Amino acid sequence: MASQVGGVQPQAAPGVHHRAAVSGWIVFAAVMMIFAGLMALSQGIAAIRNDQVFVVTGHYAFAFDLTGWGWVHAVVGALAVIAGAALFTGAMWARVTGVVLAGLSLIANFLWLPYYPVWAVTLLILDALVIWALCAGMAERPQGQAQGQAQTQGQQGQGPQVTGR
């Protein structure tokens, strides 16, 4: 039939790739990851420049050099900012990288608790929210794609195939 002779075709031409829309949870995770990364980066710079800023407790099971921890936080923070920016593309590698970096940051901030507890707890919460938002965004993706395919089939006049009776 000639129902679509002129006008916009519902399907793209072969070889044309469309970027998938980024869900709200992924945008939330990207913004929070950039924010948490900047906070960790500033925390790391403060520990590298002057480790006298932080209170050192006497009896903590995980006693480490503050300058070394400063470098760990600075590197993880810088990588988190880059991965957070990459999340805006909606790429799966950016999501996986975001979950891994947020997990590493979660561990680093847990070990950082005795030195700067309020800051560490704030970053622990942000990292947990980022991991949750990235995983929730992954679960929503296939459902949205399935709905888009059903709408495309309906526009083409090819309804769902019915079997039986």
KAGI-V283259 format. One record per residue. N is the residue number from 0. RES is the residue in one small letter. OMEGA is omega as a letter, one per 40 degrees, with the letter a starting at -180 (none if undefined). Layout:
# KAGI-V283259
N_RES_OMEGA, N_RES_OMEGA
This chain:
# KAGI-V283259
0_m_a, 1_a_a, 2_s_a, 3_q_a, 4_v_i, 5_g_i, 6_g_a, 7_v_i, 8_q_a, 9_p_a, 10_q_i, 11_a_i, 12_a_i, 13_p_i, 14_g_i, 15_v_a, 16_h_i, 17_h_i, 18_r_i, 19_a_i, 20_a_a, 21_v_a, 22_s_a, 23_g_i, 24_w_i, 25_i_i, 26_v_i, 27_f_a, 28_a_a, 29_a_a, 30_v_i, 31_m_i, 32_m_i, 33_i_i, 34_f_i, 35_a_i, 36_g_i, 37_l_i, 38_m_i, 39_a_i, 40_l_i, 41_s_i, 42_q_i, 43_g_i, 44_i_i, 45_a_i, 46_a_i, 47_i_a, 48_r_a, 49_n_a, 50_d_i, 51_q_i, 52_v_a, 53_f_i, 54_v_i, 55_v_i, 56_t_a, 57_g_a, 58_h_i, 59_y_a, 60_a_a, 61_f_i, 62_a_a, 63_f_i, 64_d_a, 65_l_i, 66_t_i, 67_g_i, 68_w_i, 69_g_i, 70_w_i, 71_v_a, 72_h_a, 73_a_a, 74_v_i, 75_v_i, 76_g_i, 77_a_i, 78_l_i, 79_a_i, 80_v_i, 81_i_i, 82_a_i, 83_g_i, 84_a_i, 85_a_i, 86_l_i, 87_f_i, 88_t_a, 89_g_a, 90_a_a, 91_m_i, 92_w_i, 93_a_i, 94_r_a, 95_v_i, 96_t_i, 97_g_i, 98_v_a, 99_v_a, 100_l_i, 101_a_i, 102_g_i, 103_l_i, 104_s_i, 105_l_i, 106_i_a, 107_a_a, 108_n_i, 109_f_i, 110_l_a, 111_w_a, 112_l_a, 113_p_a, 114_y_a, 115_y_a, 116_p_a, 117_v_i, 118_w_a, 119_a_i, 120_v_i, 121_t_i, 122_l_i, 123_l_i, 124_i_i, 125_l_i, 126_d_i, 127_a_i, 128_l_i, 129_v_i, 130_i_i, 131_w_a, 132_a_i, 133_l_i, 134_c_i, 135_a_i, 136_g_i, 137_m_a, 138_a_a, 139_e_a, 140_r_a, 141_p_a, 142_q_i, 143_g_i, 144_q_i, 145_a_i, 146_q_i, 147_g_i, 148_q_i, 149_a_i, 150_q_i, 151_t_i, 152_q_i, 153_g_i, 154_q_a, 155_q_a, 156_g_i, 157_q_a, 158_g_i, 159_p_i, 160_q_a, 161_v_i, 162_t_i, 163_g_a, 164_r_none
